[in-house]
Amino acid sequence: MSRDPLTVPPVDDSDVAAWTAALGLDGLIDLHVHFLPDQVMAKVWAYFDRASEHYGIPWPVHYRLPQDDRLAVLHALDVQVFAPLVYPHKPGMADWLNGWVADFATAVEPAIPTATFFPEPGVVEYLERALAGGAECVKVHVQVGGFDPRDPVLDPAWGLLAEAGVPVVVHCGDGPVPGRYTGLDVFDGVLAAHPRLVAVLAHAGLPDYAGALQLVRRYPRVHLDTTMVGVPFTEAFAPLPADWPARLVDVADRVVLGTDFPNIPYDYATQLRAIAGWAAADDRLGIGFLRAVLHDTPARLLQG
């Protein structure tokens, strides 16, 4: 008997590849994955070790493994393409990270080249170099960076990205804790100035899911990613609206897979079960929505 991927979502990570095949996909495309230089990743993990201080809840990193082992996990999960997102927390760091991730993507076939930036002198020049070098996706972390995305020094950078049509995964929501310049109203200022920007709102704007959907409807090139959305861990402090699947119906082609691998406190399959649950909850979503989120829509964004 053939498997119904709507009613039988993946039980655990070992089941993901079979589930993906049952959907008729040749693999997953994940636009929100993190690989960083070892010394930077070690500092990120050390921060999560103190998550109870920072967030009020423990956050054990599920895939706290050497880099090659993390890559092997993604391979076993049938992740066909992933965006290794990097992000700076201070000036002088972004250009170095862009060079590191370009080398990483050259060495690791499923990884696409990505880039990042920070409000600082030379930002347009190094972003131009990254795009000329083939960067297919950009990460901006307003919370970690602690900067105003409306900073005038960044205006030409946003314009460059809007013109290039390169997707920008932007963590601009107030979750898991607010930052000085987080909030979807703040990032709305960037979108108002650059309405053609292909922005992917990380974590679906968590916890302001309704506000994120408003931006998606207002700006035709804005998307949501699924990172940590609707999973039991996040539902404990930022629950989705009860009618979330119904709210997705008219924007079903603007939702993309993101997971935050490896820095999640649960297994990869947990995120896929959440997405499958949305698809099963509304007949207007269904299998077509799953295929779009897990593969077709991120593929379209990366093709420009």
N, C-alpha and C positions, 0 to 999 in steps of 0.2 A: 504494500500500500504506500502510495506516495505521500510525502510529508506536506502538511499545510503550514507554511511558515507564519501565517497569521495566528493560528490557534496553537501552534507548537513552536514558540520562540526558543532561542538557544538556552539550554540548561546551565551551561558553564562554558568556559573558554574552549574546551576540547570539542564542543558541539558547534562552534561558530562557523567553521568552514562548510560543514554539511548544510547548515541553515542557509548560508549565503548561496550555495549551489541550488538549494531548493527554490530560492527566489529567482533563479535564472541569471544570476550575476556571475561575472568571472573574477570578482573580488570587491573589496571595499575601498572607498576613497575617503580618507580621514584628513580634514583640513585643520585639525587642532591637536597636534602632537608636539611634545617638547623633547628636543635633544639639544644639549648645551655642552660647552667645554667641561671636562671633568671637574675642574676646580669650581666652576660656577654651579654645576648641578649639585655638587656637595654642599654648597651654601644654601641652595634652594631646599634640599632635603633637611638640612639643619634647621631651617626656618619652620618646616612642617613638623619637625620633632617638638617644637615649642608651640604647636597650633593651639593648645589649650589656653596659652597666654594670649595669643594673637586673636583667636576666633572664638574662644570659649568652648571648643570641642576638640577632641583628639582627631588627628588626621594621619593615620599610618599609611605610608606610601606603599601601595600594593606591589608595584613592580620595581622595587629598590634592588636593581640588578646591574651588573656590569653592562657596558654598552652593547657588546656583541650578543649577550643574552637577551637584552631588550629587543634587539633587531630580530632575533630568532622567535621571540614571542609574536611579534607583528607578522612575521612570515607564516607562522602556524595559524594565526587568526585570519589568514587570507586577505591581509591588507595589501592591496595591489599598489596603491599610491598613498603617500602621506606627506603632509607639510610639516617639516621640523621647525617649529617656531622658536625664535630667539627674541630676547627683549633686554634692553639696558635699564639700569636703575640710576645711572649718573652720566654726566657728559663724558665724551671721549671713549665710550664703550661700544656704541652702535656700529661704527665702521669696522672695528675689530671683529665683532660678532658676525657681521655680514661676510667678512673674509673666511671666518671659520666655517660658517654654515654652507658657503659655496663649495668649499673643499669637501665637507661632509657629504653633500648631495652628489658630488662627482664620484665619490667612492662608494656610495650606497644607492643602488639602482632604484629602489622604490621611492626614495626621497626626492622631492622636487626642490630646486633652489629657492630659498626665501630670503627675506631681508627685514630690517627694522630701522627705526630712526628715533631721534631725540631732539628736542629744541636746543640747537646749538649752532655756532658758526660752521658753515660747510655742509649742513644737512642736505641741501639740494644736490650738491656735487657728489657726495658719496651715495645718495639714493639713486642718482642718475647712473653712476657706475654699476651699482647692483642690478638695476633694470637692464642696462646694456649687457651685463654678464649673464642675463637669463633668469633673474628672479621672477617667480611666477605667483608669489603670494607674499604679503607683508604683514607683520605683526606689530601692533601698537598696544602697549599696556599702560593705560592712563593711571591705574591704581598703583602699580609698582613703580612706575617712573615718577609719579608725583608731580606731573606737569599739566598745564592747561592746554588741551588740544587745539584751542582757539588762538594760541600764542601766534602773533603776527609772523614770527620767524618760520613757522610751519606752514603758512598759507601757500607758498609756492610748492611745497612738498605735497600737500594735499591736491593741489591743482595738477601737478605732474602725474600723480597716481590716477586721478579722475580721467585725465586725457589718455593715459596708457590702458585703462580698463583692467588694471591688475587688482584682484581682490585684496582687501585689507581686513584682517581679523582684528577687531578692536575690542579690548576689554575696557568698557566705559561705564558699566553698571556699578551699582553700590554694593554688590555682593562679592565675597562673603562679608566684608566690612566696608563701609564707605571710605573713600579717600578724599583728599582736599578738592580734587577736580573731577570726581566721578559723578555720575548722574546722567541719564539720557537727555535731559534738558540741555546739559552742557554740550554734549556731542551733537545735538540738534543744530547748534550754532555752526559746526563744521559742515554739516550736510546742507544747511541753508545756503552757505557760501559755495559749496561744491556739490550740487544736487546730482551730478553724474557719477559721483564716487561709488565704486563697487565695494560697499562696506558690509562686512559680516559681523553682526553683533554677537560677540562671544557670550556663551552661557544664556543666550536669548535675553540678554539684558538683566539677568537675575539681580535682584528679586522683582524688578518692575517689568514683568512679562507683558502687561497690558500696554505700557509705554513703548516697549520694543515693537509690538505689533502695530502701534500707531505710526512709528517711523517706517516700518516696512510698507504700510499702505500709503504713506505720504511720499516716499521716495522710491521710484520703481527699480532702483538698482541696489537697494538695501536687503540683506538676507539675515537669517538667524542661524546660529549653530546650536547643536544639541548638547554641547559640553556640560555634563553634570546636571542636566535638566531632567526632572521627573524621576530621578533615582531615589531610593529610600534615604540615603545619606542626606541629600539636599532637601528632600520633602520635609525633613524634620525641622528645618529653619526657614525655608523659602518655598513653600508648597505652590504647585501650579493651581490655577483656577480649575474648578471642577469641570468646566466646559472647554478645557484646553483643546481637545481634538476638534471640536466644532469650530473653534476660533482659527484653527489652522487651515480650514478647507479652502478659503479664498486666497491663501498665500502658500498653498502646498508646494508650489514649484520654487519657493524661496527659503527652503529649510535645508541645511546641509549637515552631514555628519561631522561631529567633533567629539572628542573624548577626554582630552587632557592626559592621555597616556604619556608617561608612566606614573604621573603624580596623583593618581586617584586612590581613594581608600577602599576600593572594591575591585572586582574583576571587570574586564572589558565587556563581557557578556551582559553585565548588569545594565549598561547603557543601551545595548541593543534591545534588551527586553522592554525597556521603557518606551523606546521608539515604536517597537512592534505593538505595544499596548495602545498607543495613540491610533495607530493605523487600524487596529481591530475594533476600536471603540466607535468609529464612525464609518458607515458604509461608503461615504463620499471620499474617504482616504484609501484604505485597503492596500493591496499589493502594489498598485501603481505608486502610491506615496512612499512606501518602503524603498522601492527601487530608485525613486528619484532622490530621496534623502541620502541613501547609502552609496550611491554611485553617480546617477545621471546628472543631478544638479551640480555637485562639486566638479564633475568632469567638464560640464559646460562653462563654469566659472574659470577653470584653469585654461580652457581653450580660448578664452577671451571673447 
